[in-house]
Structures are given as structure tokens and as C-alpha cells.
Amino acid sequence: MGTVLVGNNDIAPNVGQGFVCCPDCGLLQELDPLLVKGANSYCARCGATLERSRGRSIDAALALSLSALLLLLPANFLPLLQVNIFGVQHTSILYSGIAGIIAQGWPVTGGILILELLILPFVRFTLLTIVLLGVYHGYHHPHLGRFFRWSEQIDQWALLDVFLIGLAIGYGRVAPFLPISLGVGGYCIIAVAFLTLLTRASLDRRELWRRISPQLESIHEGGNGWIGCPFCGLPHPQDAEGAPCHRCGERVWRFRPSTQTRTLALTLAGFFCYPFAYLYPMESNYQLGRLQGYTIMTGVDKLIDAHFYLFALIIFLASVVTPFLKLFGLSWMLISVHRHSTSRLRLKTQLYRLIRAIGRWSHIDVFTVVVFLPLMHLSGLLAVYVGRGLPFFLAVVVLTMFATEAFDPRLLWHALAEEAA
């Protein structure tokens, strides 16, 4: 498995290798020195990836991150799409669809979208570029670890890569009926989206943490046990519980305080919004005096009727299957923790990782409306209106993302540790 196991309360000899606590199950283990370069290392208990260095390079990540940062300005302010409706040219920029949502009486929804599409991508790449430049030049600022943690946390909410799919679907909905072209801003969005994916794929996170602050190389002395930082995995003595991590600044807890209560509250709120998100229309189209609403499922049907089968499948998976999986997956894990269940722990932990990875992609349907809204407008003849389903659906997506972040997967393994004791 690429690791050497060390029990949570065992004391190992000083072997001079790096130790890490798995963020998903809390197990303290030693990284295999043979796998530090050019291979991957996995937790021997839950299968989480502790180190992935194959095909990764800090230098490449720096180049990609800096390129994405430079392209964000034209991506935000230059035209995305241009459409000709009866001789009238309509141009959309990234903000225009959000401004339309705010103008139609949904300021909170618009504010969330401004954060996800305009502000957080810029903050994410600014912080990441600062960290990578600091590491590249060997500059050890005391807040470098915090900056990297913030950039990684913001990465879940900086959604230009997800927006690219919404842009493609919005383009596909208009192209069969009206002349439409991709603007300079649209090409920049495509470039930033791919650079985002490539940056994420090229980051050697464990090596970056090592350069920011060295791994723990000995647990020969540490009292009766160790607890790990829930973010970077750096082991700390048990008496450091509640204190900031020495490396990334995250609070070190054996289990995050009130994690069950917060996760339950957010999940229940998601369940409350769920039916309204699918019963109410996401958008309503006004054409020649006729107003027609589209729910998520009728939108999928329309894409199928137009033979856009791939787009229909993407919307169905992202907007129907994924929210359902997140809500019931989180419920299963909460029930498991409450009942002190020790069955299928690895499966539940893998499900948690899946939910965390795919949750952000549920924004696709919302972003399709953002793209579509400013294009389809001709006074008295053609307009698009935001339906009540959109803010409810966005609430489901955001609440379940917060619930996933609030849940501490190490709790799933607590009952097993109690049994072993």
C-alpha cells in the first residue's frame, strides 16, 4: 500500500522518515521513502491518497497557475458569446448573466455567483501563485502554509472549470436556431478552465507541504499519542488539541467540534430545499407572447429532443443524481456515526471522498442559465426569466457542499478504535 502502519497510540523508533496522519481516517503512518518520487502512496486503512507525485511538478504548477491568473482579467471583462437576433447583436460577458439574475430580484443568488465565478478564482490563483513563487525561491514566510491551505479550500468554490460546461450547453442550446459566435472572453474562459484542471493535476501537494515545513520524521517522543491536522495531516501531540497546526494554521482536533450537529443541520436544510428545486422551474422563456417554464427534468427532455444526448446526460448526472447521492450519502454516514457502526467503513469513506469531489459540478444547470440569460433578449418579443427553482437548487448545492466540509470522516472510524481498545 505504500505505507508503514503505526497505531494511533504506539511509539515508533526514530527511523528518520516522514509521518502523516490520514485526514480521512486519522491513522498515523509512515510514508514509504521508496514512493516519495514518481509514485503514489495510499492510506493502508481507508485507501486515501497520502501522496501523489507521479507526473507532478511544482515548477509546472507555478507556470500554469501564473498563466491562469493572467488570463482571468480578459476572461472576466471581454465578451463570452455574441448572438444575432433579427439583426440585433447581443453580447454577454461573465458578469452580465449574474447582473440579470440580480436585476430580476435574486440578489443573494447573484452574490453567491459573483463569489464563485469572479472573486474566488482570482483569490485562489493569487494565493497559489504566491505560495509557489515562495517555495520556488526558497522563501519561508510563516504564513505560507496558511496561504496554501486557503487556496486549496477556495479551490472547491472557484468554479470556472465547472462554468465551462455550462458555457458549452448554453452555446449548444442557441446554436441550432440563431447565429452565435464565441468571443475573446469565451476563449479565455476555456483556457482558464483547462489551466485550472492542469494546475490541480500537476500540484505535488505533499512535496509542497514538505517544502513549506518539514514532515515529522520521528515519533519517538510524543507522550501517549498523536493527533493529525485535519487538513495537511501533520501529526501533533495530543496536548496540542485545539491549537493551530504548526504548518497550515488549521485547528487541530481529534474530531472537529459539533461536526455531527452542523452536518445534520445543513443536510436537513438541503432536504427541505430539494423538492422545491425540482417542482419549480429553473427558468421561464418568453417568446412572442407565450411564457413557458422549464424545470430541471423538462430541460433534460428538451436536450434529448434536440438530440443533445451528451448534454442531457451531464445535466441529469450533475443536477439530479449528484444532489440525491450527497443528501442520502451524508445521511447514511451520520446514522453510521450515531449507531457506532463498524461495517463498510472503507466504503463509507470512499463515498465521502466521492461526494466531496463531485459536489461542485452540480452548479452546471445554474451556470447554463447564467450564460443563456443575457443572450436571449429582444424587447417585447423574447426574454428569459429566472424561475423559483434556481435559488432553491443553488441552495441545495451550496448547503450540501458546506455539509460535506463540516463532516469529519475520522468519526466513522472512532467506533473501530473503541472496539480495539
NORLIN-V66863 format. One record per helix or strand. SS is the DSSP state (H for helix, E for strand). FROM is the first residue (numbers start at 1). LEN is the number of residues. If there is no record, write none. Layout:
BEGIN
[[SS;FROM;LEN] [SS;FROM;LEN]]
END
This chain:
BEGIN
[[E;3;3] [E;19;3] [E;28;4] [H;33;3] [E;40;3] [E;49;4] [H;58;20] [E;81;5] [E;88;5] [H;94;10] [H;107;30] [H;144;12] [H;160;16] [E;179;4] [H;184;19] [H;205;8] [E;216;1] [E;226;3] [E;235;3] [H;238;3] [E;244;1] [E;251;1] [H;259;21] [E;283;5] [E;290;5] [H;296;10] [H;309;30] [H;345;29] [E;378;1] [E;382;5] [H;388;19] [H;409;12]]
END
